[in-house]
Amino acid sequence: MQTRLLGRTKQQVTQLGYGSMGLRGPATWGVRVVDESSADRMLNSVLDAGINFIDTAPDYGISEERIGRYLRRRRDDFLLATKCGCDPLQHEDHLEIRHTWTRQRIRTNLEESLRRLQTDMIDLLQFHGGDADTLQNEGLIDLLLEFRERGLIRWLGISSSLPNLPKLLQLDVFDTVQLPWSCLDPRHAPLMDQAAEQGLGVIVRGGIAQGGPDAEIQRPLLNQVWEQAGLDDFLSSGMSRAELLLRCTLSRTSCHTTIVGTCNPEHLRENLRAAEHGPLPASVLQEIEDRVSKVQKGKATS
Ligand SMILES: NC(=O)c1ccc[n+]([C@@H]2O[C@H](COP(=O)([O-])OP(=O)(O)OC[C@H]3O[C@@H](n4cnc5c(N)ncnc54)[C@H](OP(=O)(O)O)[C@@H]3O)[C@@H](O)[C@H]2O)c1
C-alpha cells in the first residue's frame, strides 16, 4: 500500500484512508443503516488491509462508539482523526447537525470523544468547520494547543472548504487540512496544492466522488459532469468508473491520504485494488482535468 508523509505530523499514512461517516447508525440521516456485525467486520477489514488512517466525528451518530468498541485493541495500528465544534442534537427519528464555537463545547467534545473511542489520546483533532476569526477570537486554537501540551491530542487540524479555507490556511497553525476534491468537483485544487506547499498534511474527502455514476446512492449533478466530460473514454479494460475516479485523486501529489467511505466489503476490495494500481499517467489526469474544466466553464457561461 502506497504511503505518503502527512505534512507536519511527519507520519507515513496510507494514501487510501477510511472515512467512517457511513457507520453512523439508526436515527441519523441518509437511507442506509449498517448493523453492528457489519460495522465490526468493515472496521477490522480496513485495518487488516493495512489502511492506517481513520476519520470520524461526533456528528456521525455512533461511528465513534463503534470505532472504540471494535478497534480499541488495535489502537496502535492506525492514526485516529476526529473533530470538534460538533453539537449534534438527537431527535427521535434523526440527528440534527449543529456547530457551536465555544471553549466549553470543544472541551465536552474532546471528553466525550475520548470516552466513546475508548482511548486516552486522539491523534488528530480537527475543527469541523468554523472560520479563522471565530476560532482565534474565542481562544479555540489556543485550547487545542493546550490539549496538545497535556498529551490529549497529538496534532490539530481543520476540516473545511470554501469560502473559509483561504483565511484558515493563512493562520498557519494547523498540522493538517481536510478538504473536498474529486476530478468531478475540483474546485479546491488550488487550495489543496497551496496547503501541501505550506507543509500541511492534506486529507481529501469525497475522493471517489461519492462512488460516481455506479454508486448505490446516486448524485445526479456529479454524474452529469462524468457524462458531459465523456469520462467513459478513459476506462481501460477491466477498470470500473469508481477505480478511475479514485486513481485520479491518488494521482494528485498534494493528496496525502483520501478517506474514502464505504460500508460494502466488495467496494473496499475494489478500492484497495485501485490503490494498488497506483496513479494514472500524468497525461491522462491532465486530459480528464481539462475536459471537466471545459464542462464547468460551459455551465458557468450558460
Ligand atoms: N465536513 C467534513 O468534515 C466532512 C464532510 C463529509 C465527509 N467527511 C469525511 O469524509 C469521508 C468520505 O466522504 P464522503 O462519504 O462524502 O465521500 P466518498 O468517500 O467520496 O463517498 C462515499 C460513498 O462512495 C461509495 N463508494 C465507495 N467506494 C465505492 C466503490 N468502489 N464503488 C461504488 N461506490 C463506492 C460509498 O458507498 P458504499 O458504502 O455502497 O460503498 C459511499 O456512499 C466521510 O466518511 C467522513 O469521514 C467529512
The ligand as a MOL file (V3000), in Angstrom:
LIG
                    3D

  0  0  0     0  0            999 V3000
M  V30 BEGIN CTAB
M  V30 COUNTS 48 52 0 0 0
M  V30 BEGIN ATOM
M  V30 1 N -17.0800 18.4330 6.6120 0
M  V30 2 C -16.4570 17.2970 6.8940 0
M  V30 3 O -15.5950 17.2590 7.7240 0
M  V30 4 C -16.8390 16.0600 6.1480 0
M  V30 5 C -17.9420 16.0530 5.2770 0
M  V30 6 C -18.2300 14.8760 4.5850 0
M  V30 7 C -17.4110 13.7480 4.7730 0
M  V30 8 N -16.3540 13.7730 5.6420 0 CHG=1
M  V30 9 C -15.4650 12.5940 5.8180 0
M  V30 10 O -15.0590 12.1310 4.5350 0
M  V30 11 C -15.4200 10.7420 4.3650 0
M  V30 12 C -15.7790 10.4910 2.9060 0
M  V30 13 O -16.7690 11.4070 2.4940 0
M  V30 14 P -17.9750 11.0300 1.5350 0
M  V30 15 O -18.6390 9.8140 2.0560 0
M  V30 16 O -18.7660 12.2620 1.3780 0 CHG=-1
M  V30 17 O -17.2360 10.7780 0.1510 0
M  V30 18 P -16.7090 9.4950 -0.6610 0
M  V30 19 O -15.7670 8.7040 0.1610 0
M  V30 20 O -16.2570 10.0130 -1.9690 0
M  V30 21 O -18.0350 8.6540 -0.9730 0
M  V30 22 C -18.5240 7.6290 -0.1730 0
M  V30 23 C -19.6030 6.9220 -0.9840 0
M  V30 24 O -18.9750 6.2590 -2.0790 0
M  V30 25 C -19.4610 4.9420 -2.1790 0
M  V30 26 N -18.3520 4.0950 -2.6510 0
M  V30 27 C -17.1360 3.9200 -2.0930 0
M  V30 28 N -16.3950 3.0820 -2.8370 0
M  V30 29 C -17.1550 2.7190 -3.8870 0
M  V30 30 C -16.9520 1.8690 -4.9950 0
M  V30 31 N -15.8020 1.2190 -5.1880 0
M  V30 32 N -17.9700 1.7330 -5.9020 0
M  V30 33 C -19.1470 2.3850 -5.7530 0
M  V30 34 N -19.4030 3.1930 -4.7000 0
M  V30 35 C -18.4120 3.3600 -3.7700 0
M  V30 36 C -19.9130 4.5640 -0.7970 0
M  V30 37 O -20.9970 3.6680 -0.8570 0
M  V30 38 P -20.8490 2.1110 -0.4200 0
M  V30 39 O -20.9330 2.1060 1.0680 0
M  V30 40 O -22.0080 1.4900 -1.1030 0
M  V30 41 O -19.5190 1.6200 -0.9150 0
M  V30 42 C -20.3540 5.8960 -0.1780 0
M  V30 43 O -21.7400 6.1000 -0.3590 0
M  V30 44 C -16.5700 10.5410 5.3600 0
M  V30 45 O -16.7200 9.1930 5.7430 0
M  V30 46 C -16.1270 11.3990 6.5070 0
M  V30 47 O -15.1650 10.7060 7.2790 0
M  V30 48 C -16.0480 14.9260 6.3040 0
M  V30 END ATOM
M  V30 BEGIN BOND
M  V30 1 1 1 2
M  V30 2 2 2 3
M  V30 3 1 2 4
M  V30 4 1 4 5
M  V30 5 2 4 48
M  V30 6 2 5 6
M  V30 7 1 6 7
M  V30 8 2 7 8
M  V30 9 1 8 9
M  V30 10 1 8 48
M  V30 11 1 9 10
M  V30 12 1 9 46
M  V30 13 1 10 11
M  V30 14 1 11 12
M  V30 15 1 11 44
M  V30 16 1 12 13
M  V30 17 1 13 14
M  V30 18 2 14 15
M  V30 19 1 14 16
M  V30 20 1 14 17
M  V30 21 1 17 18
M  V30 22 2 18 19
M  V30 23 1 18 20
M  V30 24 1 18 21
M  V30 25 1 21 22
M  V30 26 1 22 23
M  V30 27 1 23 24
M  V30 28 1 23 42
M  V30 29 1 24 25
M  V30 30 1 25 26
M  V30 31 1 25 36
M  V30 32 1 26 27
M  V30 33 1 26 35
M  V30 34 2 27 28
M  V30 35 1 28 29
M  V30 36 1 29 30
M  V30 37 2 29 35
M  V30 38 1 30 31
M  V30 39 2 30 32
M  V30 40 1 32 33
M  V30 41 2 33 34
M  V30 42 1 34 35
M  V30 43 1 36 37
M  V30 44 1 36 42
M  V30 45 1 37 38
M  V30 46 2 38 39
M  V30 47 1 38 40
M  V30 48 1 38 41
M  V30 49 1 42 43
M  V30 50 1 44 45
M  V30 51 1 44 46
M  V30 52 1 46 47
M  V30 END BOND
M  V30 END CTAB
M  END
